[in-house]
Amino acid sequence: MKIFVQIASYRDPQLLPTLRDMISKAKHPENLRICICWQHSDQDSWDNLDEFKNDERFKILDINYKDSKGVCWARSMMQDYYSGEEYMLQLDSHHRFVKDWDEILIGMIDLLKEKGHEKPLLTAYLPSFDPENDPALRANEPWKMNFDRFIPEGAVFFLPAGIENHEDLTAPIPARFYSAHFCFAPGNFCREVQHDPNYYFHGEEINIAVRAYTWGYDLFHPHKVVCWHEYTRKGRTKCWDDDSTWGERNNNSHLRNRKLFEMDGEKKDIDFGKYDFGPVRTLEEYEMYSGLNFKKRAIQRHTLENKNPPNPTYINKDDYYNSFLSIFKHCIPVYKGVCKHDDYDFWVVSFEDKEGNSLYRRDADENEVRSILQTQDQFCNIWREFNCEEKPYKWVVWMHSKSAGWVDRVEELL
């Protein structure tokens, strides 16, 4: 029962500890087949895989970090090396594992198959750990993925949350979404739902979630802790730190994602080939299961309240379409360099359409302004959430000072 393990690593000092922990904690380490997309720099002395280069279990793709084209490109390339292993495991390069993690995951898959799920897939935002204080700061409950928001570019964002009453559970729970940092599934998943190398970063997870579902995979969150993931990676170089073209790459990825889901009235005029939806279920069936509507960028209350899928069914089609809520949630980043006064009494915070009409306005009062200016970040992050039938065209922040009156006005297209 071999497991094809894929790890995309980008200049990560946690890669070696991850590999050592994964192997030492496996029940059957001899059954692991480990492919690493090793995007590294010769200047990173800690990034050395010599101890594994002669290990027959390993396939190391040696990539100069300057040649990297993003995480989806890396994951797609590794999947080309899948060679028929019974299972696949996709990870990041910063994890820790429980003892016998491989046996536990296979047991969960077997249990789900016994329950009638022909193609079960385990995925989650894993509970966190901090390598600077490990294992003391490990979260000790399994996590799931909740809906957060549609971002203006069209991708769906998610949030981690603990699984309620997990101590009483005897099997994984149904899931709507897919985590790129943890997926355990039958091995053929690598061929049927290969990562689209044309994606850069954002949009990856909703792309795979829907494509997996349309290929007949049933998504689940593990009901017990199997491994941990590091989320902060503070002080480390990310791919976009080194890539001056990452913004353009990511914009192209967003466009491709919107085309795939036919959002904003755009015609699906790209031949996605093997990166299109699968033949077993339709996109509409995923929307009915998950409670998302991509064209409207809308969500059903059942999903918004973080209740398990599948969502309630509707006999009347009009009732079904009217059940979706169009909620716009956005973080406005205002560069602190433009905030030159120390006596603001309020900031106008508004979202407008193309004609400049206000779709929603809720100003930041003196206390909110003071609070966001006191953060350590170089940006003032202003969060707003509201119902709307159309995506706003732009946001506007117009600052008012007690002594100088109306001062800086900042705006950005969405």
C-alpha positions as CSV (number, residue, x, y, z in Angstrom):
1,M,0.0,0.0,0.0
2,K,2.4,2.7,-1.3
3,I,1.8,6.4,-0.8
4,F,3.0,9.0,-3.3
5,V,4.0,12.0,-1.3
6,Q,4.3,15.4,-3.0
7,I,6.0,18.3,-1.3
8,A,6.5,21.7,-2.9
9,S,9.3,23.5,-1.1
10,Y,10.4,27.1,-1.6
11,R,13.6,28.1,0.3
12,D,12.1,26.6,3.4
13,P,14.3,25.8,6.5
14,Q,11.5,23.5,7.7
15,L,11.8,21.1,4.8
16,L,14.4,18.9,6.4
17,P,12.6,18.7,9.8
18,T,9.4,17.9,8.0
19,L,10.9,15.0,6.0
20,R,12.6,13.5,9.1
21,D,9.5,13.7,11.2
22,M,7.3,12.3,8.4
23,I,9.5,9.3,7.9
24,S,10.2,8.6,11.6
25,K,6.5,8.8,12.5
26,A,5.3,6.6,9.6
27,K,4.1,3.0,10.4
28,H,5.5,1.8,7.1
29,P,8.2,4.3,5.9
30,E,9.3,1.8,3.4
31,N,6.1,2.3,1.5
32,L,6.6,6.1,1.0
33,R,7.5,7.4,-2.4
34,I,8.5,11.0,-1.9
35,C,8.6,13.6,-4.7
36,I,10.0,17.0,-3.8
37,C,9.9,20.1,-6.0
38,W,13.0,21.6,-4.3
39,Q,13.1,25.3,-5.2
40,H,16.2,26.5,-3.5
41,S,19.1,28.9,-3.5
42,D,22.8,28.1,-3.1
43,Q,22.9,30.9,-0.6
44,D,20.6,29.0,1.8
45,S,23.1,26.8,3.6
46,W,20.4,25.1,5.6
47,D,18.6,23.9,2.5
48,N,20.5,20.7,1.8
49,L,19.0,17.3,0.8
50,D,22.2,15.3,0.5
51,E,21.0,12.8,3.1
52,F,18.1,11.8,0.8
53,K,19.7,12.0,-2.6
54,N,20.7,8.3,-2.7
55,D,17.4,7.1,-1.1
56,E,15.4,5.2,-3.7
57,R,12.2,6.4,-2.1
58,F,13.0,9.9,-3.2
59,K,12.6,11.8,-6.4
60,I,14.1,15.3,-6.0
61,L,13.3,17.9,-8.7
62,D,16.3,20.3,-8.3
63,I,15.0,23.8,-9.3
64,N,16.9,27.1,-9.0
65,Y,14.5,29.3,-7.1
66,K,14.8,32.0,-9.9
67,D,13.2,29.5,-12.3
68,S,10.1,28.9,-10.2
69,K,6.7,29.7,-11.7
70,G,4.6,29.4,-8.6
71,V,3.2,26.7,-6.3
72,C,0.6,25.3,-8.8
73,W,3.3,24.9,-11.4
74,A,5.4,23.0,-8.9
75,R,2.6,20.7,-7.7
76,S,1.5,20.0,-11.3
77,M,5.1,19.0,-12.2
78,M,5.4,16.6,-9.3
79,Q,2.1,14.9,-10.2
80,D,3.7,13.9,-13.6
81,Y,5.9,11.5,-11.6
82,Y,3.0,9.6,-10.1
83,S,3.5,5.9,-11.0
84,G,0.5,4.0,-9.8
85,E,0.9,4.1,-6.0
86,E,-2.3,3.2,-4.2
87,Y,-2.5,6.6,-2.4
88,M,-1.3,10.1,-2.7
89,L,-0.5,12.7,-0.1
90,Q,0.0,16.4,-0.9
91,L,1.8,18.6,1.7
92,D,3.6,21.8,2.1
93,S,7.2,21.7,3.5
94,H,6.4,22.7,7.1
95,H,4.6,20.0,8.9
96,R,4.8,17.7,11.9
97,F,3.1,14.3,12.3
98,V,1.5,12.0,14.8
99,K,2.8,8.4,15.2
100,D,1.5,6.0,12.6
101,W,0.0,8.8,10.5
102,D,0.0,6.7,7.4
103,E,-1.9,3.8,8.9
104,I,-4.4,6.2,10.4
105,L,-5.1,7.9,7.1
106,I,-5.5,4.7,5.2
107,G,-7.8,3.5,7.9
108,M,-10.0,6.5,7.4
109,I,-10.1,6.0,3.6
110,D,-11.1,2.3,4.1
111,L,-13.8,3.3,6.6
112,L,-15.3,5.8,4.1
113,K,-15.2,3.2,1.3
114,E,-17.1,0.8,3.6
115,K,-19.7,3.5,4.0
116,G,-20.2,3.6,0.2
117,H,-17.9,6.4,-0.9
118,E,-16.1,5.0,-3.9
119,K,-13.6,7.9,-4.1
120,P,-13.1,9.5,-0.7
121,L,-10.7,12.4,-0.3
122,L,-9.4,13.7,3.1
123,T,-8.4,17.4,3.3
124,A,-8.3,20.2,5.8
125,Y,-6.6,23.3,7.1
126,L,-4.5,21.3,9.6
127,P,-4.1,22.4,13.2
128,S,-1.2,24.7,13.7
129,F,2.3,24.3,15.3
130,D,5.1,26.7,16.0
131,P,8.6,25.4,15.3
132,E,10.0,27.9,17.7
133,N,8.1,26.3,20.6
134,D,7.3,22.8,19.6
135,P,5.5,20.7,20.7
136,A,4.1,23.0,23.4
137,L,2.2,25.2,20.9
138,R,0.5,22.5,18.9
139,A,-3.2,22.8,18.5
140,N,-4.7,19.6,19.7
141,E,-8.1,19.5,18.0
142,P,-8.8,18.7,14.3
143,W,-9.7,21.6,12.1
144,K,-12.1,22.1,9.2
145,M,-12.5,24.7,6.5
146,N,-15.3,27.4,6.7
147,F,-16.3,29.8,4.0
148,D,-14.8,33.3,4.4
149,R,-15.5,35.3,1.3
150,F,-15.4,35.8,-2.4
151,I,-12.5,38.2,-3.0
152,P,-13.1,40.9,-5.7
153,E,-10.9,39.0,-8.1
154,G,-13.3,36.1,-7.9
155,A,-11.5,33.4,-5.9
156,V,-13.0,32.0,-2.7
157,F,-11.2,32.3,0.6
158,F,-11.6,30.0,3.6
159,L,-11.0,30.1,7.3
160,P,-9.9,27.3,9.7
161,A,-12.1,26.3,12.6
162,G,-12.1,23.5,15.2
163,I,-14.5,20.6,14.6
164,E,-17.2,20.6,17.2
165,N,-17.6,17.5,19.4
166,H,-14.7,15.8,17.6
167,E,-14.2,13.6,20.7
168,D,-17.5,11.9,19.9
169,L,-16.9,11.4,16.2
170,T,-16.0,8.0,14.8
171,A,-15.5,9.0,11.1
172,P,-14.4,12.0,9.1
173,I,-17.0,14.7,8.4
174,P,-18.2,15.9,5.0
175,A,-16.3,18.9,3.6
176,R,-17.0,21.5,0.9
177,F,-13.5,22.8,0.3
178,Y,-10.0,21.6,-0.4
179,S,-6.7,22.5,1.3
180,A,-3.6,22.5,-0.9
181,H,-1.4,21.9,2.1
182,F,-3.0,18.6,3.0
183,C,-4.8,16.1,0.8
184,F,-4.9,12.3,1.1
185,A,-6.7,10.4,-1.5
186,P,-6.6,7.4,-3.9
187,G,-3.4,7.7,-6.0
188,N,-5.2,8.2,-9.3
189,F,-6.3,11.6,-8.1
190,C,-2.9,12.8,-9.4
191,R,-4.0,12.0,-12.9
192,E,-7.6,12.9,-12.8
193,V,-7.4,16.2,-10.9
194,Q,-3.9,17.5,-11.7
195,H,-3.1,21.0,-10.6
196,D,-3.3,23.6,-13.3
197,P,0.2,25.0,-13.8
198,N,-1.3,28.2,-15.2
199,Y,-2.5,29.1,-11.7
200,Y,0.0,31.0,-9.6
201,F,-1.4,31.0,-6.1
202,H,-4.9,32.4,-5.4
203,G,-7.8,30.3,-6.8
204,E,-5.9,27.1,-6.5
205,E,-8.0,25.6,-3.7
206,I,-11.5,26.3,-5.0
207,N,-10.3,25.1,-8.4
208,I,-9.3,21.7,-7.0
209,A,-12.3,21.4,-4.7
210,V,-14.8,21.8,-7.6
211,R,-12.8,19.7,-10.1
212,A,-12.4,16.9,-7.5
213,Y,-16.1,16.9,-6.8
214,T,-17.0,16.8,-10.5
215,W,-14.6,13.8,-10.9
216,G,-16.7,11.9,-8.4
217,Y,-14.5,12.5,-5.3
218,D,-16.3,12.9,-2.0
219,L,-14.5,15.4,0.3
220,F,-14.0,14.9,4.0
221,H,-12.2,16.5,6.9
222,P,-10.3,14.1,9.3
223,H,-12.1,13.7,12.6
224,K,-8.8,13.4,14.5
225,V,-5.4,15.1,14.4
226,V,-3.1,13.4,12.0
227,C,-0.5,16.1,11.4
228,W,0.2,19.8,12.0
229,H,0.9,22.8,9.7
230,E,2.9,25.9,10.3
231,Y,1.0,29.0,9.1
232,T,3.2,32.0,10.0
233,R,6.5,31.2,8.3
234,K,7.6,34.5,9.8
235,G,10.8,36.0,8.4
236,R,11.1,33.6,5.5
237,T,11.4,34.3,1.8
238,K,8.2,33.5,-0.2
239,C,8.0,33.0,-3.9
240,W,6.5,36.4,-4.5
241,D,9.3,38.1,-2.6
242,D,11.8,36.9,-5.3
243,D,9.5,37.1,-8.4
244,S,9.1,40.7,-9.7
245,T,6.4,39.4,-12.1
246,W,4.3,37.7,-9.5
247,G,1.6,40.3,-9.6
248,E,1.1,39.8,-13.4
249,R,1.2,36.0,-12.9
250,N,-1.4,36.2,-10.1
251,N,-3.6,38.5,-12.2
252,N,-3.6,36.1,-15.1
253,S,-4.4,33.3,-12.6
254,H,-7.4,35.2,-11.3
255,L,-8.6,35.8,-14.9
256,R,-8.3,32.1,-15.7
257,N,-10.2,31.2,-12.5
258,R,-13.1,33.6,-13.4
259,K,-13.2,32.1,-17.0
260,L,-13.4,28.6,-15.6
261,F,-16.3,29.5,-13.4
262,E,-17.9,31.8,-16.0
263,M,-18.0,34.6,-13.5
264,D,-18.9,38.3,-14.1
265,G,-20.7,37.4,-17.3
266,E,-17.4,36.4,-19.0
267,K,-17.6,33.8,-21.7
268,K,-15.7,30.6,-21.1
269,D,-13.4,30.9,-24.2
270,I,-10.4,29.0,-23.0
271,D,-9.7,25.4,-23.8
272,F,-8.9,24.1,-20.3
273,G,-8.3,20.6,-21.6
274,K,-7.5,18.2,-18.7
275,Y,-7.7,21.1,-16.2
276,D,-11.5,21.5,-16.9
277,F,-14.3,20.1,-14.7
278,G,-14.7,16.3,-14.6
279,P,-17.3,14.0,-16.3
280,V,-19.0,12.6,-13.2
281,R,-20.8,15.6,-11.7
282,T,-21.5,19.1,-12.9
283,L,-20.6,22.5,-11.6
284,E,-24.2,23.1,-10.7
285,E,-24.2,19.9,-8.6
286,Y,-21.2,21.2,-6.7
287,E,-23.0,24.5,-6.1
288,M,-26.1,22.7,-4.8
289,Y,-23.9,20.6,-2.5
290,S,-21.8,23.4,-1.2
291,G,-24.2,26.4,-1.1
292,L,-22.1,28.6,-3.4
293,N,-23.1,30.4,-6.5
294,F,-20.1,31.5,-8.6
295,K,-21.8,33.7,-11.1
296,K,-23.6,35.7,-8.4
297,R,-20.7,35.4,-6.0
298,A,-23.3,34.4,-3.5
299,I,-23.7,31.9,-0.6
300,Q,-26.6,30.2,1.2
301,R,-27.2,30.8,4.9
302,H,-26.6,27.1,5.6
303,T,-23.0,27.5,4.4
304,L,-22.6,30.9,6.0
305,E,-23.5,29.4,9.4
306,N,-20.8,26.7,8.9
307,K,-23.2,23.8,8.9
308,N,-22.0,20.5,7.3
309,P,-22.7,19.8,3.7
310,P,-24.7,18.8,1.7
311,N,-26.9,21.8,1.8
312,P,-30.7,21.5,1.9
313,T,-32.4,20.8,-1.4
314,Y,-35.1,22.9,-3.0
315,I,-38.0,21.5,-5.1
316,N,-38.7,24.9,-6.6
317,K,-35.9,26.3,-8.8
318,D,-36.8,29.9,-8.0
319,D,-36.7,29.2,-4.3
320,Y,-33.3,27.7,-4.8
321,Y,-31.8,30.7,-6.6
322,N,-33.5,33.1,-4.2
323,S,-31.9,31.3,-1.3
324,F,-28.4,32.8,-2.1
325,L,-27.1,35.9,-0.2
326,S,-24.8,38.3,-2.1
327,I,-22.4,39.2,0.6
328,F,-19.4,41.4,-0.1
329,K,-16.5,41.2,2.4
330,H,-13.3,43.0,1.7
331,C,-10.2,44.3,3.5
332,I,-9.2,47.8,2.3
333,P,-5.4,48.3,2.6
334,V,-4.4,51.9,3.1
335,Y,-0.7,52.6,3.1
336,K,0.3,54.3,6.3
337,G,2.7,56.6,4.4
338,V,-0.3,58.7,3.3
339,C,-1.6,59.2,6.9
340,K,0.3,62.4,7.7
341,H,-2.0,63.9,10.4
342,D,-2.4,62.9,14.0
343,D,-5.9,64.4,14.7
344,Y,-8.2,62.5,12.4
345,D,-11.8,62.5,13.7
346,F,-13.2,60.2,10.9
347,W,-12.5,58.6,7.6
348,V,-15.1,58.1,4.9
349,V,-15.1,54.5,3.9
350,S,-17.2,53.9,0.8
351,F,-17.7,51.4,-2.0
352,E,-18.9,52.8,-5.4
353,D,-20.1,51.7,-8.8
354,K,-18.6,52.8,-12.1
355,E,-20.7,56.0,-12.1
356,G,-19.4,57.0,-8.7
357,N,-22.7,56.2,-6.9
358,S,-22.2,54.9,-3.4
359,L,-23.3,51.2,-3.0
360,Y,-22.3,51.1,0.7
361,R,-20.7,53.5,3.1
362,R,-19.7,53.0,6.7
363,D,-17.2,55.5,8.0
364,A,-14.4,54.8,10.4
365,D,-14.9,56.8,13.5
366,E,-12.1,58.3,15.6
367,N,-11.6,55.1,17.7
368,E,-11.4,52.8,14.7
369,V,-8.9,55.1,12.9
370,R,-6.8,55.2,16.1
371,S,-6.9,51.5,16.4
372,I,-5.9,50.7,12.8
373,L,-3.1,53.3,12.9
374,Q,-1.6,51.6,16.0
375,T,-1.0,48.3,14.3
376,Q,2.5,47.2,13.4
377,D,1.8,46.6,9.8
378,Q,2.7,49.2,7.1
379,F,-0.9,49.2,6.0
380,C,-4.1,50.2,7.7
381,N,-6.5,47.3,7.1
382,I,-10.1,48.4,7.1
383,W,-12.6,45.5,7.0
384,R,-16.1,45.9,5.7
385,E,-18.9,43.4,5.0
386,F,-22.3,44.2,3.4
387,N,-25.0,42.8,1.1
388,C,-25.0,43.8,-2.5
389,E,-26.4,42.6,-5.8
390,E,-23.4,43.7,-7.9
391,K,-19.7,43.8,-7.3
392,P,-18.5,47.3,-6.4
393,Y,-16.3,49.0,-8.9
394,K,-13.9,50.7,-6.4
395,W,-13.4,51.6,-2.8
396,V,-12.8,55.1,-1.5
397,V,-11.2,56.2,1.8
398,W,-11.3,60.0,2.4
399,M,-9.6,61.2,5.5
400,H,-10.9,64.1,7.7
401,S,-8.6,66.0,10.2
402,K,-9.9,68.1,13.0
403,S,-7.4,70.8,12.2
404,A,-7.0,70.6,8.4
405,G,-10.5,69.4,7.3
406,W,-10.7,67.1,4.3
407,V,-7.2,65.8,3.5
408,D,-6.0,62.7,1.6
409,R,-8.4,60.7,-0.6
410,V,-7.3,57.2,-1.5
411,E,-9.2,54.9,-3.9
412,E,-8.6,51.7,-5.8
413,L,-10.4,49.7,-8.4
414,L,-11.7,46.3,-7.4
